[in-house]
Amino acid sequence: MFTSTVFPSSMLRLSAVASSLFQKFLMLAGVFFVLALVGVQSGNPTMLGGLKSLLPASAEVAFDEEPEVEDVDIASEALSARMRGAMDYVSRRYRVSQEALEPIFVTAQSAGRQLHLDPLLIIAVIGIESRFNPFSESVVGAKGLMQVVPRYHQDKLPEDADQAAFLNPVINVQVGARVLQESIRRNGGLESGLQQFGGAVTDPERRYAGKVLAEKQRLEQAVQHLRAGRNTQAAAPTASKAG
């Protein structure tokens, strides 16, 4: 026999308020990313500082403070050491400012936790789909970081969002991660799900899945190399004293 739990209305209202605040924060972070990217690409180093001054204190934490892995409020969620290592690699490989990348990685980390996806898988898909260009658009109309096709996924947008929301990097990653999770679930496995996500279901060689998984492996290797380098640096003073 199964039992059901009925939550009090006050708890439901609190949950709705928290969800609304979280959505507003993510949309703000997305706008910040787009403007920051414009500042970086235009060669104006002062624009980013000016944009930070416009953010509320709760939103600045995600950009300025050292990462905390556990017990972090969602409005100031910081990246794990693993995600920071991957972000360092992406920044160098794709030549994108880490400050511009951080909202993307925070969103991937949060979406991965909620959808039970490895956040580095989400990051790998972004790398293959758009090379971290939030304004990317394909010949078939797929838009943004994860190349979401708007006409198929209107139901996944926030209630007050318009068509331009698909070019909001934070919303695009949220929607794209849900599409990816659904593709994997419906197709019974990671590779098959990736093939459907990439519109390559009929490819017997599964080349799209291979590209994404190779990119994810590069991210993992970059994180491992970074950790090894830090361990070596930490051990050096001890070895020097022993000598």
C-alpha positions as CSV (number, residue, x, y, z in Angstrom):
1,M,0.0,0.0,0.0
2,F,1.3,3.4,-0.9
3,T,0.8,6.6,1.2
4,S,0.7,10.1,-0.1
5,T,2.0,13.3,1.6
6,V,0.0,16.5,1.5
7,F,2.0,19.6,2.0
8,P,0.4,22.6,3.7
9,S,-0.5,25.6,1.6
10,S,2.0,27.8,3.3
11,M,4.8,25.5,2.2
12,L,3.5,25.4,-1.3
13,R,3.4,29.2,-1.4
14,L,7.0,29.4,0.0
15,S,8.1,27.0,-2.7
16,A,6.5,29.1,-5.4
17,V,8.1,32.3,-4.1
18,A,11.6,30.6,-4.0
19,S,11.1,29.3,-7.5
20,S,10.2,32.8,-8.8
21,L,13.2,34.4,-7.1
22,F,15.5,31.7,-8.5
23,Q,14.2,32.3,-12.0
24,K,14.6,36.0,-11.8
25,F,18.2,35.6,-10.6
26,L,19.1,33.3,-13.5
27,M,17.6,35.7,-16.0
28,L,19.6,38.5,-14.5
29,A,22.7,36.4,-14.7
30,G,22.0,35.7,-18.3
31,V,21.7,39.3,-19.2
32,F,24.9,40.0,-17.3
33,F,26.7,37.3,-19.4
34,V,25.5,38.7,-22.7
35,L,26.6,42.3,-21.8
36,A,29.9,41.1,-20.3
37,L,30.6,39.1,-23.5
38,V,30.0,42.3,-25.6
39,G,32.4,44.2,-23.3
40,V,35.1,41.6,-23.6
41,Q,34.8,41.3,-27.3
42,S,34.8,45.1,-27.8
43,G,38.0,45.4,-25.8
44,N,36.4,47.6,-23.1
45,P,37.8,46.2,-19.8
46,T,35.9,48.8,-17.7
47,M,32.5,47.7,-18.9
48,L,32.5,44.5,-16.8
49,G,33.3,46.4,-13.6
50,G,30.4,48.8,-14.3
51,L,28.0,45.9,-14.9
52,K,29.0,44.3,-11.6
53,S,28.1,47.5,-9.8
54,L,24.5,47.1,-11.2
55,L,24.1,43.7,-9.8
56,P,22.5,43.2,-6.3
57,A,24.8,42.0,-3.6
58,S,23.3,38.5,-3.6
59,A,24.1,38.1,-7.3
60,E,27.7,39.3,-7.0
61,V,28.6,36.5,-4.8
62,A,28.6,34.0,-7.7
63,F,31.2,36.1,-9.5
64,D,33.5,37.3,-6.7
65,E,33.7,34.9,-3.8
66,E,35.7,31.7,-3.5
67,P,33.7,28.5,-4.3
68,E,31.9,26.6,-1.6
69,V,30.8,23.2,-2.5
70,E,28.2,22.5,0.2
71,D,25.3,24.4,1.8
72,V,25.3,27.2,-0.7
73,D,22.2,29.3,-1.2
74,I,20.9,29.0,-4.8
75,A,21.0,32.8,-5.3
76,S,24.7,32.8,-4.6
77,E,25.6,29.3,-5.8
78,A,29.4,28.9,-6.3
79,L,31.1,26.5,-8.6
80,S,32.6,23.3,-7.4
81,A,36.4,22.8,-7.8
82,R,35.6,20.4,-10.7
83,M,33.5,22.9,-12.6
84,R,36.1,25.7,-12.0
85,G,38.8,23.5,-13.4
86,A,36.7,22.8,-16.5
87,M,35.9,26.5,-16.8
88,D,39.5,27.4,-16.8
89,Y,40.1,24.9,-19.7
90,V,37.1,26.2,-21.7
91,S,38.2,29.8,-21.2
92,R,41.6,29.1,-22.6
93,R,40.4,26.8,-25.4
94,Y,37.6,29.0,-26.7
95,R,39.1,32.3,-25.7
96,V,36.1,33.4,-23.6
97,S,36.4,35.4,-20.4
98,Q,35.9,33.3,-17.2
99,E,33.6,36.0,-15.9
100,A,31.4,35.6,-19.0
101,L,31.5,31.9,-18.6
102,E,30.6,31.7,-15.0
103,P,26.8,32.1,-15.3
104,I,26.8,29.3,-17.9
105,F,28.7,26.9,-15.6
106,V,26.6,27.8,-12.6
107,T,23.5,27.1,-14.6
108,A,24.9,23.8,-15.9
109,Q,25.9,22.8,-12.4
110,S,22.4,23.6,-11.0
111,A,20.6,22.0,-14.0
112,G,22.8,18.9,-13.7
113,R,21.9,18.5,-10.1
114,Q,18.2,18.9,-10.6
115,L,18.0,16.6,-13.7
116,H,20.6,14.0,-12.6
117,L,23.0,14.8,-15.4
118,D,26.7,15.2,-15.2
119,P,27.2,19.0,-15.6
120,L,30.3,18.4,-17.7
121,L,28.1,16.6,-20.2
122,I,26.0,19.8,-20.5
123,I,29.2,21.8,-21.0
124,A,30.5,19.4,-23.6
125,V,27.3,19.7,-25.6
126,I,27.6,23.5,-25.5
127,G,31.1,23.2,-26.8
128,I,30.1,21.1,-29.7
129,E,26.9,22.9,-30.5
130,S,27.9,26.6,-30.3
131,R,31.5,26.9,-29.1
132,F,30.1,29.1,-26.3
133,N,28.6,31.6,-28.7
134,P,25.2,32.6,-27.1
135,F,24.0,34.2,-30.4
136,S,24.7,31.1,-32.6
137,E,21.9,30.1,-34.9
138,S,21.7,27.1,-37.3
139,V,20.2,26.9,-40.8
140,V,17.2,25.1,-39.3
141,G,16.6,27.8,-36.6
142,A,18.3,26.2,-33.6
143,K,19.4,29.0,-31.3
144,G,21.8,29.8,-28.5
145,L,24.4,27.9,-26.6
146,M,22.7,24.5,-26.8
147,Q,21.1,25.1,-30.1
148,V,17.5,24.7,-29.0
149,V,14.8,24.8,-31.7
150,P,12.2,27.2,-30.4
151,R,9.2,25.8,-32.2
152,Y,9.6,22.4,-30.4
153,H,10.3,23.7,-26.9
154,Q,8.0,26.6,-26.2
155,D,6.5,24.7,-23.2
156,K,9.9,24.7,-21.4
157,L,10.2,28.5,-21.3
158,P,9.3,30.5,-18.2
159,E,5.8,31.9,-18.3
160,D,6.8,35.5,-18.8
161,A,9.5,34.8,-21.4
162,D,9.3,35.7,-25.1
163,Q,11.1,34.4,-28.2
164,A,14.2,36.3,-27.3
165,A,14.6,34.1,-24.2
166,F,16.1,31.4,-26.3
167,L,19.1,33.7,-26.8
168,N,19.4,34.3,-23.0
169,P,22.3,32.0,-22.1
170,V,21.0,31.0,-18.8
171,I,17.5,30.1,-20.0
172,N,19.0,28.4,-23.1
173,V,21.1,26.1,-20.9
174,Q,18.1,25.4,-18.6
175,V,15.9,24.5,-21.6
176,G,18.7,22.6,-23.4
177,A,19.5,20.5,-20.4
178,R,15.9,19.5,-20.1
179,V,15.8,18.5,-23.7
180,L,19.0,16.5,-23.3
181,Q,17.7,14.7,-20.2
182,E,14.4,13.8,-22.0
183,S,16.3,12.6,-25.1
184,I,18.5,10.3,-23.0
185,R,15.5,9.0,-21.0
186,R,13.3,8.4,-24.1
187,N,16.1,6.6,-26.0
188,G,17.2,4.4,-23.2
189,G,20.8,5.5,-23.0
190,L,23.4,8.2,-23.2
191,E,24.7,7.7,-26.8
192,S,21.3,7.2,-28.3
193,G,20.0,10.2,-26.4
194,L,22.9,12.3,-27.7
195,Q,22.2,11.2,-31.2
196,Q,18.6,12.3,-31.0
197,F,19.6,15.6,-29.3
198,G,22.0,16.3,-32.2
199,G,19.4,15.3,-34.8
200,A,21.5,12.4,-36.0
201,V,19.4,9.4,-35.0
202,T,19.9,7.7,-38.4
203,D,23.7,7.8,-38.2
204,P,24.9,4.3,-37.5
205,E,28.4,5.5,-36.6
206,R,27.0,7.7,-33.9
207,R,29.5,10.5,-34.7
208,Y,27.6,13.2,-32.9
209,A,27.7,11.3,-29.6
210,G,31.4,10.5,-30.2
211,K,32.1,14.2,-30.5
212,V,30.3,15.2,-27.3
213,L,31.8,12.3,-25.3
214,A,35.3,13.2,-26.6
215,E,34.8,16.8,-25.5
216,K,33.6,15.6,-22.1
217,Q,36.7,13.5,-21.8
218,R,38.9,16.5,-22.6
219,L,37.2,18.4,-19.9
220,E,37.7,15.6,-17.4
221,Q,41.4,15.4,-18.3
222,A,41.8,19.1,-17.9
223,V,40.4,19.0,-14.4
224,Q,42.7,16.1,-13.5
225,H,45.7,17.9,-14.8
226,L,44.8,21.0,-12.9
227,R,44.4,19.0,-9.7
228,A,47.7,17.2,-10.3
229,G,49.4,20.6,-10.8
230,R,48.0,22.0,-7.6
231,N,49.1,18.9,-5.7
232,T,52.6,19.2,-7.1
233,Q,52.8,22.9,-6.0
234,A,51.5,22.0,-2.5
235,A,54.1,19.3,-2.1
236,A,57.0,21.4,-3.3
237,P,57.5,23.5,-0.1
238,T,57.4,20.3,1.9
239,A,60.1,18.6,-0.3
240,S,62.2,21.8,-0.1
241,K,62.1,21.8,3.7
242,A,63.0,18.1,3.8
243,G,66.0,18.8,1.6
